Amino acid sequence: MSLTLARCLILNEAMTRCFTAASARLKELILEQLAAWGGGLAPRRIVIKPNWVMHETDPVFPIAALVTDARVIEATLEACLALYPRAESILVGDCPLQSADWPLLCRQSGLDAVIQRFSGEHKIVFRDLRKHAFKADDSSFLIESTDEHGDPCGYREVELGTASHLEPISHQARKFAVNDYSASVTRSNHCPGSHRYFVGQSFLDADLFINLPKWKSHQKSGLTAALKNLVGINSDKAYLPHFRRGAPKWGGDEYRDENRWLYWAQTNLRENIQKRSQLAFRLLKPGWEMIKRMRGIETRMTTTATVPKKFYIAGGAWPGNDTIWRMIYDLNLVVQCADAHGQIHSMPQRNYFTIVDGLTSGEGNGPLQPLPRETDWLVCGEDPFAIDAVLGWFMGCDLEKLPIIAQRANYAGSDWGDFDLNELPTEIDGQAVRLLDSPINFHFAPPPGWRNYIER
């Protein structure tokens, strides 16, 4: 081991640890890693935050690549029961997309069997934490779901004020948006000097937060893992600015300048007509489908072998999106530094640990159209920035072109992200290596909007 790496290992306590062929020793690894990191803790309220973004809607994009593997959740619960027998509660919860069918997701992923297995442990609760949940009807329009959901502890608006990472661009707050959610709600909660998020109280009450993300590519942020997974603590997606409306020439970062009029027309069709009149949308939608066919526009990436040359890239799904990383940083700041009353402090308010599910990872047009990769990795650590840098490197990304990593010096929280990429250490099956010296490259297919840009 070089002196530089040895010094780096001494200075960097938040070592990211990677394990290959992990599925065969999953329970052993998770118990071992959680015990080594926090075996001496005595938490009262534990929250385990998986990725439950969406149920499987297309077998090309299987549930195994969409959500956190039920085996990882089960092994984490077993480890918590063994290490923290005096814990008063263990909540396993997330806020999926508004159209996610959570009971169906549980059946597809095998989570229903895990829920049944722990049904006798009264301290353990599995919960869809969305305040509002919907299901698609036969016409693909959303109707209110009657399935049980919601945070049993309620919700709290967390005000970040000028500490928000969105503050430097808040003069454009009127352009903040997220597709398929109320623009008025987004804009009413973000303006110069005020930035609010709608957070499940259960997350704020936790004194131990265990992050269980899925390792996937992401069309808007490049990758989704430890950092992006915390967006799911927010229980109303309309509070989450994902981009600024329009093309750069119009002061936005929703899509490129090329084909901006086409994107503008499609966005207005969906946002201004679909939400107001189902009949008008049904009448006009065939025209959009005809335009797509005439121009050869694709919206599904079904294989990495033949990536569509004319893929529909809008909604902030490109490297020019300078909004989403800021919102992601805000939610990480909340988990790290917000107390149970939603007040932001300069120091961490709860213990935090990440276990990344890389058993089956997702490449291509994630997070909702991930193509499966059988990587069979498990990755653990305490610094989500370091974890995501490690995962981005092994995916084959140029880390300086990933804003979610490259902007880490601007993170307003405590300690996280404070490292030099050139000296960042990691462990692979117990062997220490400087990350950028590792030749491992899975060559993940990037999201279409990032192709020929993000690859190293």
N, C-alpha and C positions, 0 to 999 in steps of 0.2 A: 504494500500500500504506500502511495506517495505521501510525502510530508504534507503537501497541500490538502490532499483528501483527508488525511488523518486529522489535520487541524479543523477542516470543515465539519467532520463528523463530531468533533468535540464541541464546536460552537453551535451546531444545529441539532437541538434536542428533538425537533419535530421531524424525525426521520420517516420517510415514506417507505413502507415495506411491501414488496410484491411477491406473490407466491404463484408459481406455475403448477399445472396439473392439480388445481385446488379442489375440484369436486370430490376427489377420492378421500380427502382429509379435511373436509369443510368444518365440521364441528370441532375437531381438534384445533385447527388454525384459529378459528374465531374465539374460542375460549382462551387459548394461549395468548393471543394478541390483546384481547380485552383485559385479561388479568395482568399482563405485563405493563399495560398503560395505566389502568385504573383499578387494580385489584384492592387497593387500600381505601377506596372511596366508600362512602355510606350514603348513597342518594336516597331521597324519599320518593321523589316523583321522576320517573324515567319516561322519556318519549323516544320512540324509534320511528324514524321518518323514512319510509321506502319511497320508491318512485312508482306511483300508480296512475300514470298519466292518462291511459285510455285502454279500453278493452280491445281485443283483436277484432278488426273489421274486415280484414283481407288476409288470407293464408300466406300470401307472398311476404307479408310483414308480420311474422308470428309473435304470439304473446311472449315467447321466451326472449325475444329481443326488445320488447316494448317496456316491460315492467321488471321490478326487482324480483329475482327468483325466490319462490316460496321457501326453498331450502335454506337460503341465506337468512331470511326472516326467522325461520324456525331455530336455526343454530344460534342466532343472536339472542333469542328469547331464552333458550336453554342456558346460555352463558350468563345472562342477567340473573336468572333464578339461582344459579349456582353461586355467583359472586356477590349478589346483593339480596340475600334472603329477607332482609328487614325493609326492603323497599315497600312503600305503601301502595304504589300503583305503577303499572307499566302499560302505557298507551302505544299502540301501533297505529299510526294514522297519517293521512295525506289528504290533499285537496286536488283531486283529478280535474281534468277539463270538464266544462259544464255538461257536455254531452256523453261523458263516460258512464257506462252501465257498470257500476261497481260490483253488484252481485254476480253479473256475468263474468267480469274480470276475475273474481275470486274462483269461480268454477273453472275458467280456462287455464288459470295459472297454477291450480292445485292449492291455492291459499285456503279454500274452504275446508280442506282436510286438516290444515294446520290450525285453523280456527276451532274446528271440532275437537282436535286433540287437546287444546288448552282451555276448553270450555269449563273444566273443573277448577281452574286457577282464577279465582274471583278478582284477583288484583290485575289480571291481564284483560285489556279491552282492545278490540280491533274496531276501527271507526273510519268511515268516510266523513271527513271534516268539513266538506263544503256547506256553506250556508244555503245555497240554492243548487239543486241538482235537476237535470233535465234528461229526457230521453227523446230520441228521434221517432216520429210517427211514420206511417207508411209513405208519406210524401217527403220525408227527410226534414220536416220542420220540427222544432223542439217544443216539447210539452213538459210541464212540471212532473218530476218523478215522485212517486209515492213511497219509494224505498227509504228506509231509515237512513238519515244522514244528519250532519251538524255536529259542532263541537259541544259536548255536554257542559263545558265550562263557560261557554259563550265566546264573545269576540271583543277585541279592543282595537280602536284606531291608534296606531303608533305614529306619532308626529316626529319626523326627523329634522324638520326646519332646514336651516342652512347647512347642516351636517350631511344632507343628502348628496349623493354623487350626481344627481340630476340638476342640482342648483346651478352649475356653470352654464347649462343650456336652458334654464328655466324661462329665459326671455322668449323661447319658442314653445312654451307649454301649451299654447292653443293648438299646436300640431301634434301633441302627444296622442298616441292611439294604440289599440290592440284590436286586431280583426275580430269581428263577431261579438264584441262587447260594447257596452254603452260608452260612446266618446264623451258624453257629458259628465259621466261619473269619473272617467279618467282625468279630465281637465279640471273638474271641481276639486280634486284632491291633490293636484300638483300645479303650483304657481310659484312665482318668485318668493322665496322665504318660507314656503310651506309645502311639505311633501308627506302625505299620509299613506299608511298601508293598513289593511284590514286583516289583522292577525288572530288566529285561533288562540284563545287564552290558554289552552292546554300546553302550547309550545312555550309560552311565557312563564307558566308555572313550573316548568321542568327545571330540575337542578342537574340532570344528566340528559344530554341530547345526543342520540346516536344516529348519525346520518348514514342511510343505506341506499346510495344512488346506483343506478344502472349506468354502465359505461357505453355511451352511444355518441355518434355524431349528432350535430344539431344545426339545422338550416339557418338559424339566426345568430347563434353564438359560436358556431364552429364545432364545439363539443359540449356535451352535457355530462356532468359527473358531480363532484362534491359541491362546487359553487352553485351551479344552475339548479340542483335539486332543492335548494332552500326556497326557491320561488313557490314551492308547494305549501309553505306555511301561511301564505296569504289566501284567505278564504273567499275572496271576490275578485276574479281575474280582471275586472274592469279597473281596479286600482293600479294595474301594472302597465306602465308605458313600455311598449315593445319597440317602437320606432316613432319617427316624426313623419307625418303625412307628406307625400310628394317626393319628387326627385331632387337631387342636389341643386339643380338649376332653379328649383322652386323653394330652396331652403329646407328640404326634407332629406330623410335617409331611408325611405320606404322601399325604393327601388332605384336602379340605375337611370341615368339620363336616356340611354337607348331605350326605345319603345315606351317611353314614359306616357305617351298619350293612350296607348293601348292599356297599360296598367291603370291609368287614371279612369278610363271608361269602365273597366271591369270592377274596380273598387267601388265606384259610384253605383254601379248596378247592384252590387251586393249590399252595400251599406245603406243606400238611400231608397232602394225599391224593395229588396227582399224583406226588410224589417217592417215596412209600411203596408205592403200588399202582397200576399202570397199569390194571388191571381196574376198580378202584373209581373211578378218575378217568373212565374211559370211560362208566361207568354213570351218574355224577353230572353229567357235562358237559352232556348234553342239558337238564337242569333249568336250568343257567345260561343256555343259549342261549334257552330259553323265556322266562326272566325278561327277558332283553334285548329280545326281540321284544315282550313285553307292555308294557314300559315305554318302548319306542322308543329304546333305547340304541344308539348307533353306536360303532364302533371303527375305522372307516376314513374318512378325510377325502379324498374323491376329486376334489374340485373346490373352488376358492375362491369360486365363484358361489353355491353352496348349502351353507354350513357347517352341519353338523348341530347342532341346538340342544341335543340330549341326547347329548353325546359322553362316552364313558367316560374320566374324568379321575382317575387314581389313580397309584400308583407314584412320587409326588413330582412329577407333571407339572403344576405350577401355581406361581404367584409366591410362595406361602407356604412353599415349600421353602427352608429356611434351612440345609440341610446340604450340598447338592451344590457350591455355590460354594466352600465351605471345602476339600472334597476336591480340587477343581480347582486351587485355589491351592497346595495341598500338592504336587501333581505338578509344577507350574511351579517351585516352590521347589527340588525335587529336580533338575530339569534345569538350573536356573540355578546352584545353589550346592552341590550334592553332588559330591564328588570321586570318583575311580574306586573308592574303598573304601567309598563310601556315607556318608562323614562330611560333615556340613553346615558350611559356612563362611559368613562374613559377606560375602564378595566372590564374584563370578561365577567359576566354575571352567572354563568353556568359552565359545567364541564362539557366538553365537546369531543366526540371521536367519530371518525369516518371508517366505514367498511364498504368498499366498492365491489359491487357484483359485476365481475367480468367473466362469469362462467360462459354465458352466451352474450356477446356484445352486439352492438348495432352499428352498421356503417351505411353510407349513402345518405338518403334524404330523411334523416332523423329529425325530430324525435318520434314522429307519427308514422313514418314509412321506413323504418330501419330494416336493412337486410342483415340477416343473422351471420355472425362470425363466431365459431366455436373456439374462443381464445382460452377458456378454462383458467382464468386468472382471478385472484382475490388480491385486493390492494387496501392497505390499512395505513392510517396516519392521523395526525392532529391538525395539520395546517392544510386547509382545502386548496389554497393556491399552489402549494408544493405538490399535492396529490394530482391536481389537474394538469400541472406542468409535466409531471411524470407520464400521465396517461396521454396527453397530447403528443409528447415526444415519441412514445411507443406506437401511437397511431400513425406516425409519419408526418407530423405537422411541423412547420417552421414556427416556433413558439413566439417569435417576435411579430408574427402576422396574426396572432390570435389576440384580439383586444382583451379578452377575459383574463389572459395571463400578462400581456404586455403592459397593461394599465395598472398593475398591482401596486406600484409606488403611490398611486392616488387613493388607495384604500384608507378609509377614515378610522378603521378599528384598531385594535391593539395586536401588535406582533405578527399577525398573519401576513404572508406575502413578503416578508422582510428577508429576501435572499438574493444572491447573485446567481443567475441562471448558469453561468459558466462554472460555478463551483457547487451547484446543488447536488447533494449526495442522495442516493437511494440504495435500497437493498433488494436483491433478487435472490430469493431462496437462501437468505442469510449472508450472501456475498455482497459486500459494499462496493459501490462503483459510483464514479461521478457521472451524473445522468447523461450529459452530452458526449461522454466517451463510450456509451453503450451503443453497439451496432444494431440492437434489436429494432426492427421496423415491421409492423404488421401491415403497412401499406393500406390502411383503411381507405375505402373509397370516400372522398369528401362529399359533403352536400353539393348539389349541382351548382349553386351560386358561388361556391368557394373553389371549384375545380380550376386547376392550372394557376392557383394563387397560393393556397395554403401548404402545398406539398413541399417537403424538404428533400 
